[in-house]
Amino acid sequence: MKNILLLCFLIMTFGAGAQSFSMREAAGGDATASLQQAFDRKDVTSVVVGAASMVVNGTVKIPAGKTLKIEPGCKLTGTGTINGGI
């Protein structure tokens, strides 16, 4: 019974292979490279910004079919550009 519950939990958590990547970097540092690396991962379908403030000063290219989600109370700042995605 425990194995069945664990399997159901894993299926609901990972949604048939769809993966979210949570960005929780410290405020103040440029997160451009970290965001791009997260989007470049084949197993990631969405990146969630959970830091209070995240700086983007470069260009982030979001591949087709992927999403950038910003949690309530969080914000992106900087002079960068974010292109692509859904």
Stockholm file with secondary structure:
# STOCKHOLM 1.0

chainA/1-86         MKNILLLCFLIMTFGAGAQSFSMREAAGGDATASLQQAFDRKDVTSVVVGAASMVVNGTVKIPAGKTLKIEPGCKLTGTGTINGGI
#=GR chainA/1-86 SS CHHHHHHHHHHHHHGGGCCEEEECCCTTSBCHHHHHHHHHCTTCSEEEECSSEEECCSEEEECTTCEEEECTTCEEESSCEEEECC
#=GC SS_cons        CHHHHHHHHHHHHHGGGCCEEEECCCTTSBCHHHHHHHHHCTTCSEEEECSSEEECCSEEEECTTCEEEECTTCEEESSCEEEECC
//
